[in-house]
Amino acid sequence: MYKIIKVVPLENYRLNLSFDDGTTGVIDLSNLAGHGVFALWNDYAEFRDVKIGATGEIIWSDQIDICPDSLYLKITGKTPEDIFPALNKELMHA
């Protein structure tokens, strides 16, 4: 699992993220804004109040958290199988 070590909010619901392996990139979360729990971001000051949680995820107060692995995949263009090789193993059934 990758951890986010730095987050900088940008304009238009984007975040500049740095991960513990040295990977950096910008993620666009504008497609989430205003939907479901992300209605919190209707007040843009709430979006800008992003923080890093205890396990390297990004959080907004106690209402929203986003897994660092999903953000890492989007930034790098990798697949889950690239990051978690065990997913490539063939399952055996009894």
Beta strands, then each sheet from edge to edge (+ up, - down):
strand 1: 4-10
strand 2: 14-19
strand 3: 24-28
strand 4: 51-52
strand 5: 58-60
strand 6: 64-66
sheet 1: 1+ 2- 3+
sheet 2: 4+ 5- 6+
end
